[in-house]
Amino acid sequence: MQRKSGLYNILFRRLIEVRESCKKEIIPFPELFEKICRNFSITKQEAWEVLFLLNDLELIQIIAGHGIKILTT
């Protein structure tokens, strides 16, 4: 089954790319914001809003002071 190419799917693929490049299960916030803000031309505040949405949907887990963990692939 092929995934659709909507913005949230593209965002999720970018999150997976960051996780693979940093080789850690928890993606550090600085690396996360650099990739997401740059790729989507959004502010850090807008990136937080998206992260909280994904957290509410239980696709990621926000780990305070560290970064995020992807819960599904």
ROSE-4610 file (N, C-alpha, C; in Angstrom, 1 decimal, always signed):
// ROSE-4610
residu = [M/M/M/Q/Q/Q/R/R/R/K/K/K/S/S/S/G/G/G/L/L/L/Y/Y/Y/N/N/N/I/I/I/L/L/L/F/F/F/R/R/R/R/R/R/L/L/L/I/I/I/E/E/E/V/V/V/R/R/R/E/E/E/S/S/S/C/C/C/K/K/K/K/K/K/E/E/E/I/I/I/I/I/I/P/P/P/F/F/F/P/P/P/E/E/E/L/L/L/F/F/F/E/E/E/K/K/K/I/I/I/C/C/C/R/R/R/N/N/N/F/F/F/S/S/S/I/I/I/T/T/T/K/K/K/Q/Q/Q/E/E/E/A/A/A/W/W/W/E/E/E/V/V/V/L/L/L/F/F/F/L/L/L/L/L/L/N/N/N/D/D/D/L/L/L/E/E/E/L/L/L/I/I/I/Q/Q/Q/I/I/I/I/I/I/A/A/A/G/G/G/H/H/H/G/G/G/I/I/I/K/K/K/I/I/I/L/L/L/T/T/T/T/T/T]
num = [1/1/1/2/2/2/3/3/3/4/4/4/5/5/5/6/6/6/7/7/7/8/8/8/9/9/9/10/10/10/11/11/11/12/12/12/13/13/13/14/14/14/15/15/15/16/16/16/17/17/17/18/18/18/19/19/19/20/20/20/21/21/21/22/22/22/23/23/23/24/24/24/25/25/25/26/26/26/27/27/27/28/28/28/29/29/29/30/30/30/31/31/31/32/32/32/33/33/33/34/34/34/35/35/35/36/36/36/37/37/37/38/38/38/39/39/39/40/40/40/41/41/41/42/42/42/43/43/43/44/44/44/45/45/45/46/46/46/47/47/47/48/48/48/49/49/49/50/50/50/51/51/51/52/52/52/53/53/53/54/54/54/55/55/55/56/56/56/57/57/57/58/58/58/59/59/59/60/60/60/61/61/61/62/62/62/63/63/63/64/64/64/65/65/65/66/66/66/67/67/67/68/68/68/69/69/69/70/70/70/71/71/71/72/72/72/73/73/73]
x = [+0.8/+0.0/+0.9/+0.6/+1.4/+0.8/+1.7/+1.3/+1.0/+0.1/-0.2/+0.9/+0.9/+2.0/+1.5/+0.6/+0.1/+1.2/+1.0/+2.0/+2.4/+1.4/+1.8/+2.6/+2.3/+3.2/+4.6/+4.7/+6.0/+6.8/+6.1/+6.7/+7.1/+6.3/+6.7/+7.9/+8.0/+9.2/+10.4/+10.3/+11.4/+11.8/+10.9/+11.2/+12.0/+11.6/+12.3/+13.7/+13.9/+15.2/+16.1/+15.6/+16.4/+16.8/+15.9/+16.2/+17.3/+17.2/+18.2/+19.6/+19.6/+20.8/+21.5/+20.7/+21.4/+21.6/+21.1/+21.3/+20.9/+19.9/+19.4/+17.9/+17.3/+15.9/+15.2/+15.8/+15.2/+15.9/+15.0/+15.6/+15.7/+16.9/+17.2/+16.4/+15.9/+15.2/+16.0/+17.3/+18.0/+18.0/+18.3/+18.3/+16.9/+16.0/+14.6/+14.1/+14.3/+13.9/+14.6/+15.9/+16.7/+16.1/+15.8/+15.3/+13.8/+13.0/+11.6/+11.3/+11.9/+11.7/+12.3/+13.4/+14.1/+13.3/+12.9/+12.2/+10.8/+10.1/+8.7/+8.6/+9.7/+9.8/+8.8/+8.9/+8.0/+8.8/+8.2/+8.9/+8.9/+9.7/+9.8/+8.5/+7.8/+6.4/+5.5/+5.5/+4.6/+5.1/+6.4/+6.9/+6.4/+6.4/+5.8/+4.4/+3.6/+2.2/+2.0/+2.8/+2.7/+3.1/+4.2/+4.6/+3.6/+2.9/+1.9/+0.7/+0.4/-0.7/-0.3/+0.9/+1.4/+1.5/+1.8/+1.8/+0.4/-0.6/-2.0/-2.5/-2.0/-2.5/-1.7/-0.8/+0.1/+0.9/+1.4/+2.4/+3.8/+4.0/+5.3/+5.0/+6.1/+6.1/+7.1/+6.7/+7.5/+8.2/+9.5/+10.3/+10.9/+10.3/+10.7/+12.2/+12.7/+14.1/+15.1/+14.6/+15.4/+15.1/+13.8/+13.5/+12.2/+12.1/+10.9/+11.2/+10.3/+10.5/+9.3/+9.6/+8.6/+8.0/+6.7/+6.0/+5.5/+5.4/+4.9/+5.7/+5.8/+6.5/+5.7]
y = [-1.2/+0.0/+1.2/+2.2/+3.4/+4.5/+5.2/+6.4/+7.6/+8.4/+9.6/+10.6/+11.6/+12.6/+13.9/+13.9/+15.1/+15.7/+16.9/+17.6/+16.9/+16.3/+15.6/+14.3/+13.7/+12.5/+12.9/+14.1/+14.6/+15.0/+15.6/+16.0/+14.7/+13.7/+12.5/+11.8/+11.9/+11.3/+12.1/+13.4/+14.3/+13.9/+13.7/+13.3/+12.0/+11.0/+9.8/+10.0/+10.9/+11.2/+11.8/+12.7/+13.3/+12.2/+11.3/+10.2/+9.3/+9.0/+8.2/+8.9/+10.2/+10.9/+11.1/+11.3/+11.5/+10.1/+9.0/+7.7/+7.5/+8.2/+8.1/+7.9/+7.2/+7.0/+8.3/+9.1/+10.4/+11.4/+12.1/+13.2/+14.5/+15.0/+16.2/+17.4/+18.3/+19.5/+20.3/+20.6/+21.5/+20.9/+19.6/+19.0/+18.9/+18.7/+18.6/+19.9/+21.0/+22.3/+22.8/+22.5/+22.9/+22.3/+21.0/+20.3/+20.7/+20.7/+21.0/+22.5/+23.4/+24.8/+25.2/+24.6/+24.9/+24.3/+23.0/+22.4/+23.0/+23.4/+23.9/+25.4/+26.1/+27.6/+28.0/+27.4/+27.8/+28.2/+28.9/+29.4/+28.2/+28.5/+27.5/+27.3/+28.4/+28.3/+27.5/+27.6/+26.8/+25.4/+25.1/+23.7/+23.1/+23.9/+23.4/+23.0/+23.8/+23.5/+22.2/+21.9/+20.7/+19.5/+19.7/+18.6/+18.3/+19.3/+19.0/+18.3/+18.6/+17.9/+16.4/+16.2/+14.8/+14.1/+14.8/+14.2/+13.8/+14.7/+14.4/+13.2/+13.0/+11.9/+10.6/+10.7/+9.6/+9.0/+9.9/+9.5/+9.7/+10.7/+11.0/+11.2/+11.1/+11.5/+12.6/+13.7/+14.8/+14.5/+14.5/+14.2/+15.5/+16.1/+17.4/+17.5/+18.6/+18.9/+18.1/+17.2/+16.3/+16.4/+16.0/+15.9/+15.1/+14.4/+13.6/+12.2/+11.3/+9.9/+9.6/+9.0/+8.6/+7.2/+7.2/+6.0/+5.1/+5.5/+4.7/+5.0/+4.0/+4.2/+3.8]
z = [+0.0/+0.0/+0.0/-0.9/-1.0/-0.1/+0.6/+1.4/+0.5/+0.9/+0.2/+0.5/-0.4/-0.2/+0.3/+1.3/+1.9/+2.8/+3.3/+4.1/+5.3/+6.0/+7.2/+7.0/+5.8/+5.5/+5.1/+4.4/+4.1/+5.4/+6.3/+7.6/+8.3/+8.3/+9.0/+8.4/+7.1/+6.4/+6.8/+6.9/+7.3/+8.8/+9.6/+11.0/+11.0/+10.2/+10.1/+9.5/+8.5/+8.0/+9.1/+9.9/+11.0/+12.0/+12.3/+13.3/+12.7/+11.5/+10.8/+10.8/+10.5/+10.4/+11.7/+12.8/+14.1/+14.8/+14.2/+14.7/+16.2/+16.6/+18.0/+17.9/+18.9/+19.0/+19.3/+20.2/+20.5/+19.6/+18.9/+18.0/+18.8/+18.9/+19.7/+19.1/+19.9/+19.4/+18.4/+18.7/+17.7/+16.3/+16.2/+14.9/+14.3/+15.1/+14.6/+14.1/+14.8/+14.4/+13.1/+13.1/+11.9/+10.6/+10.7/+9.5/+9.2/+10.2/+10.0/+9.6/+10.3/+10.0/+8.6/+8.3/+7.0/+5.9/+6.0/+4.9/+4.6/+5.6/+5.5/+5.6/+5.7/+5.9/+6.9/+8.1/+9.2/+10.4/+11.3/+12.5/+13.5/+14.6/+15.6/+16.3/+16.5/+17.2/+16.3/+15.0/+14.1/+14.2/+14.3/+14.4/+15.7/+16.8/+18.0/+17.9/+17.2/+17.0/+16.3/+15.3/+14.5/+15.4/+16.2/+17.1/+18.1/+18.7/+19.7/+19.0/+17.8/+17.1/+16.9/+16.4/+16.3/+17.6/+18.7/+20.0/+20.4/+20.2/+20.5/+19.7/+18.5/+17.7/+18.0/+19.0/+19.4/+18.3/+17.4/+16.4/+16.8/+17.7/+18.4/+19.8/+20.6/+22.0/+22.2/+22.8/+23.1/+24.5/+24.5/+25.7/+26.2/+27.2/+27.7/+27.9/+27.4/+27.6/+26.7/+25.9/+25.1/+23.6/+23.3/+21.9/+21.7/+20.6/+20.3/+20.0/+20.2/+19.8/+18.9/+17.7/+16.8/+17.3/+17.4/+18.0/+16.9/+15.7/+14.6/+13.3/+12.4/+11.1/+10.0]
